[in-house]
Amino acid sequence: MATILNAVRVALERTPPKLSADISDRGIVLTGGGALLKNLDKRIREETGLPVSIADDPLASVVLGTGTDAERFQAAAHGVHRLRQI
C-alpha cells in the first residue's frame, strides 16, 4: 500500500497545473483491480486531501475505456485520411 501511495504522491507532484486544477475539482477515480484493494480510496483521500471514488465497475471500466480510446483513434485516423483525399 505504501508503494501505491508514494506513486500517487509523485504523480500528483509531476502533474501540470491545468490538470492538477482539474483533479482538485473532480477528484480521483480508481479503476482496475487496484481499486478493489480494501480502503485504498480512503488512504489516498487521507494522504492527498483530494476527493477519491471507485468506478462503478472498476474491472470493466478499464476495458471499456480502452475500447472507447481505440474507437476515437480510429475515427481520428479516418478523418485525417479523408482530409488527405481532398
Backbone bond lengths (Angstrom), bond angles and torsions (degrees), N, CA, C in turn:
res aa  C-N    CA-C-N  psi(-1)  N-CA   C-N-CA  omega(-1)  CA-C   N-CA-C  phi
1 M - - - 1.450 - - 1.528 109.75 -
2 A 1.331 117.43 -39.59 1.468 121.02 -179.31 1.526 111.30 -60.73
3 T 1.323 116.83 -37.36 1.467 120.98 179.51 1.526 110.71 -65.04
4 I 1.310 116.67 -41.88 1.465 120.93 178.70 1.521 109.96 -64.70
5 L 1.314 117.04 -46.64 1.464 120.49 -179.40 1.530 111.19 -61.65
6 N 1.325 116.88 -39.61 1.456 120.44 177.59 1.528 110.71 -64.86
7 A 1.315 117.49 -41.44 1.463 121.71 178.58 1.528 111.00 -62.65
8 V 1.319 117.04 -40.19 1.468 121.13 177.36 1.529 109.40 -63.05
9 R 1.320 116.93 -45.95 1.462 121.87 179.35 1.533 111.36 -58.28
10 V 1.325 116.21 -48.23 1.470 121.12 -179.52 1.533 110.60 -63.13
11 A 1.324 116.65 -43.71 1.466 120.26 179.10 1.522 111.40 -60.67
12 L 1.331 116.57 -42.48 1.471 119.96 179.27 1.527 111.37 -66.40
13 E 1.312 117.54 -36.98 1.462 120.96 178.31 1.522 111.64 -65.21
14 R 1.316 117.60 -30.38 1.469 122.55 -177.55 1.528 113.03 -93.07
15 T 1.305 116.92 -1.24 1.460 121.33 -176.44 1.527 110.59 -75.21
16 P 1.345 117.37 132.98 1.470 120.87 177.68 1.530 110.55 -60.29
17 P 1.342 116.99 150.27 1.472 121.53 -175.05 1.527 114.97 -53.49
18 K 1.322 118.04 -42.98 1.470 119.73 -177.75 1.532 111.19 -63.77
19 L 1.316 116.74 -44.14 1.464 120.64 177.89 1.520 110.63 -68.10
20 S 1.318 116.20 -36.33 1.460 121.52 178.37 1.529 110.80 -60.67
21 A 1.321 116.12 -41.39 1.471 120.64 177.92 1.524 110.21 -64.07
22 D 1.322 116.39 -39.73 1.466 121.52 177.80 1.529 110.68 -61.80
23 I 1.331 116.10 -43.79 1.465 120.67 179.88 1.523 110.17 -65.29
24 S 1.326 116.87 -39.01 1.467 120.13 177.95 1.519 111.23 -62.34
25 D 1.342 116.12 -38.56 1.469 120.91 -179.05 1.522 112.52 -75.00
26 R 1.320 116.30 -45.15 1.464 120.95 -171.78 1.515 113.91 -98.99
27 G 1.322 116.97 -23.82 1.459 121.03 -179.96 1.519 112.52 88.87
28 I 1.301 115.05 -171.16 1.458 123.80 -178.23 1.522 108.23 -111.50
29 V 1.326 116.44 133.99 1.465 121.22 175.52 1.527 107.25 -111.63
30 L 1.307 116.31 121.26 1.458 121.60 178.98 1.528 109.75 -84.90
31 T 1.336 115.57 133.51 1.463 121.27 178.01 1.521 108.89 -132.43
32 G 1.306 116.29 170.08 1.453 120.59 177.69 1.516 112.01 78.02
33 G 1.316 114.59 -176.58 1.461 120.62 -177.19 1.515 113.70 -62.35
34 G 1.332 117.39 -33.25 1.468 120.79 179.37 1.513 112.63 -60.75
35 A 1.333 116.32 -28.85 1.461 120.51 179.20 1.526 111.64 -62.97
36 L 1.327 116.10 -20.34 1.462 120.93 -177.77 1.526 113.10 -87.02
37 L 1.329 116.89 -4.86 1.468 119.42 177.18 1.528 109.36 -65.12
38 K 1.305 115.62 130.24 1.463 121.26 -175.56 1.524 111.24 -57.72
39 N 1.326 115.67 126.36 1.469 125.76 175.92 1.528 114.90 65.70
40 L 1.332 118.55 14.13 1.462 119.31 178.60 1.523 110.79 -61.73
41 D 1.328 116.61 -42.61 1.464 119.57 179.10 1.531 111.27 -59.98
42 K 1.316 116.25 -43.50 1.467 121.46 179.76 1.526 110.73 -63.05
43 R 1.333 117.15 -45.20 1.467 121.00 -178.93 1.527 111.78 -63.85
44 I 1.342 116.93 -42.70 1.476 119.59 178.48 1.517 109.71 -64.54
45 R 1.321 116.91 -41.49 1.470 121.26 178.24 1.527 110.43 -59.72
46 E 1.324 116.87 -44.82 1.472 121.47 179.81 1.527 111.39 -65.55
47 E 1.323 117.35 -41.14 1.466 121.99 -177.27 1.520 113.05 -72.28
48 T 1.339 117.24 -35.72 1.464 120.78 -172.95 1.525 114.20 -104.53
49 G 1.331 116.76 -23.28 1.457 120.10 -174.37 1.519 112.41 76.22
50 L 1.326 116.99 9.23 1.467 121.60 -179.36 1.524 110.68 -97.87
51 P 1.336 116.52 153.82 1.460 118.75 173.63 1.525 109.43 -68.21
52 V 1.317 117.01 136.36 1.463 122.35 -179.37 1.520 108.17 -132.90
53 S 1.331 115.75 132.49 1.462 119.94 176.62 1.529 108.76 -133.02
54 I 1.308 115.15 166.74 1.457 122.09 178.21 1.526 107.26 -110.65
55 A 1.334 116.82 132.98 1.460 121.30 177.80 1.523 109.68 -55.28
56 D 1.336 116.30 150.01 1.465 120.68 -179.25 1.527 112.29 -54.46
57 D 1.308 116.71 -42.92 1.470 121.51 178.06 1.527 106.42 -132.60
58 P 1.343 116.64 82.74 1.464 119.96 -170.70 1.529 114.93 -57.39
59 L 1.316 118.26 -35.12 1.462 119.69 -179.39 1.525 111.53 -72.54
60 A 1.311 117.24 -42.60 1.468 120.82 -179.72 1.527 111.45 -73.84
61 S 1.318 117.82 -29.22 1.468 119.93 -175.73 1.523 112.23 -62.59
62 V 1.312 117.55 -32.81 1.466 121.04 178.39 1.528 109.37 -65.42
63 V 1.327 116.71 -46.18 1.464 121.29 -179.51 1.525 110.16 -66.01
64 L 1.322 116.55 -45.17 1.467 120.10 -179.10 1.525 111.14 -63.68
65 G 1.320 116.99 -41.13 1.460 120.64 178.47 1.510 112.44 -64.71
66 T 1.314 116.93 -39.98 1.463 121.34 177.92 1.524 109.88 -64.53
67 G 1.318 116.93 -41.38 1.467 120.99 177.69 1.515 111.42 -62.69
68 T 1.313 117.50 -41.93 1.465 121.84 178.56 1.518 110.45 -62.93
69 D 1.330 116.93 -44.40 1.463 120.26 178.19 1.519 111.37 -61.29
70 A 1.329 117.08 -41.63 1.466 121.00 179.37 1.525 110.39 -62.47
71 E 1.328 116.87 -42.23 1.466 120.52 178.34 1.520 111.26 -63.17
72 R 1.327 116.79 -43.27 1.473 120.40 178.66 1.519 111.28 -64.14
73 F 1.326 117.05 -39.61 1.453 121.03 178.76 1.521 110.12 -63.17
74 Q 1.329 116.68 -44.72 1.461 120.44 179.18 1.520 110.95 -63.34
75 A 1.327 117.36 -40.91 1.466 120.87 179.17 1.523 110.37 -64.57
76 A 1.324 116.88 -42.18 1.461 120.53 179.37 1.525 110.20 -65.60
77 A 1.324 117.45 -42.64 1.462 121.12 179.30 1.518 110.35 -63.44
78 H 1.321 117.26 -39.39 1.462 121.80 178.35 1.526 109.72 -64.56
79 G 1.334 117.05 -40.77 1.464 121.30 178.83 1.519 111.73 -63.08
80 V 1.325 117.43 -41.13 1.461 121.38 178.11 1.522 109.43 -64.93
81 H 1.319 117.17 -42.14 1.463 121.59 179.31 1.522 109.78 -59.92
82 R 1.325 117.35 -44.29 1.470 121.23 179.83 1.512 111.14 -64.09
83 L 1.342 117.77 -38.73 1.466 120.47 178.38 1.527 111.33 -63.03
84 R 1.316 116.92 -36.48 1.472 120.72 179.74 1.529 111.16 -67.57
85 Q 1.316 116.62 -25.93 1.467 119.86 -179.34 1.525 111.56 -76.85
86 I 1.317 117.21 -21.22 1.479 120.73 -176.41 1.506 110.73 -77.35
